[in-house]
Structures are given as C-alpha cells and as structure tokens.
Amino acid sequence: MVGLVLMWPLAGRLVAQLERRFGAGEADEGQPRHLDRHVVGTPRLAIDAMDMELRRIAGMAHRMARHALSSEVQDQRLQRERGTLDQLSEAVIGYAGNVPGAGDAVVDAALPAVVRVAQYYRGMAERAEELGRAPLPPQIDDRHQALLGALHQAGHRVLLASEPLAGEPIDLEALAANAEAFETLYQQTKGDLLRAGGRGEIGPAALVRVLDRASFLRRILDQAVKAARHLETLEVGGGASPLAGAIEPAPE
C-alpha cells in the first residue's frame, strides 16, 4: 500500500511518457523509409526504392485486412492505421511524380504502375475499415456461420498468397488459383444466403449485414490481387506477366 502511495504522483508522468512513445511509433510508421531524395534522379534506383516502400504499405494493408476479418467488435485501430497508410501512399505517389522517365521504356512503364499499386492498397485499407464497421450479427444460425467461416478462410488464403514478402516473388499462379476458389465460394455462399433470406431463415437486417460483410471482403481481395499483379512488374528487368483470374468486383 505504501508503495502504491509513493508511485501515485508519478503515474500521470508515466502515462504521458507511454502515450508519447506509442504515438511516436505510429507517426514513425507513416514516414517513408526508402524514398531517398538522392536517388530520385536515377530512375531505376528510384523504382527499387518505391518498390520497397510499397511493400511496407502492403504489409500495413494486409495487417488491416486480417484484423478486420478476425475482429468481432469495432475499434479505432483500423481508422488510425488507414490514416498512416494514406500518408505513406501519398508520399510514394509524390515521389513517383519527381522521377524523370528520360525515355526509358522500363521506367515509363513502372511509374504509372507505382501509382496504381499505391491506390490499390489505399482501396484495400478503405474496404478493411468498412469491414471492421460491419461485425457479424448475432442472429445467424450455426450452418450459415459455418458457410461464412469457410468464406473467411478462403479469403485468408488469398491474402496470404497476395502479400509480398521481402526478397520473395509472388507466386502468381497460386494467387490466381486461390482468387478463383474464393470467387466460386463467394457466389455459392451469396446464393445460399439469399435463398435463406427468402425462406425467412435470416431476418432482413441480418441478411443485409452479412451480404455487406461478404462484399467488403471480396473488394478487399480484389484490390489485394490487383496490387500484387502490378507490384510484380515493378522489379526492373523482371518482366512479370499479368495475373490471370483476378477477382472482378462486378457483378455482386
């Protein structure tokens, strides 16, 4: 008890220090780590720098997607992380605008791809935030919860296949196969839920919620797949081929 009394005057200072430390960590994450202004005039080196920064952004976007998919309650984490990701994406896009093309075909093709990838990850983060605001309603029976659980697992497989890792190429064939499997399961699950709603097994409000949640997940994966496809083309001289089987957002 005496120790608690002695520590009490220091509690406010300790809390303030912790808040500054963790707040600084979030701020630091939103600062570019690879966009060296000294290489911006050397286009191919600048592309490599942007590739590394985009892979950082990819890690943030995928982390947000996994959190939104697994979380059962709303929180402010996704909103904060989206702000950080947007800040970093804008820095990459601005950096790309300062890189001279100089008639280099590889560079001229890579620069718009950089912007596309940054925008795809921004879209992925936006959809993840929407998914985080749409937790599953409690009025879902075990059978339909199992269907949605299977859809979530298929979504996790697409996320795993599409997430770029340092020093490792993305397996585009495996990604296409996982994306196609998810799309097939999505259409089956959506049809089953609509039929259940027509039979009165799921209430209207709950049906809208679960369909929205499935749609948000599908859009997250669409952005993740497209980002992965274009990110692979950024490696100078890599010559990656476009991905077949990417999830298309329409029709739903």
Secondary structure, 3 states (H helix, E strand, C coil): CHHHHHHHHHHHHHHHHHHHHHHHHHHHHCCCCCCCCCCCCCHHHHHHHHHHHHHHHHHHHHHHHHHHHHCCCCCCHHHHHHHHHHHHHHHHHHHHHCCCCCCCHHHHHHHHHHHHHHHHHHHHHHHHHHHHCCCCCCCCCHHHHHHHHHHHHHHHHHHHHHCCECCECCCHHHHHHHHHHHHHHHHHHHHHHHHHHHCCCCCHHHHHHHHHHHHHHHHHHHHHHHHHHHHHCCCCCCCCCCCCCCCCCCCC
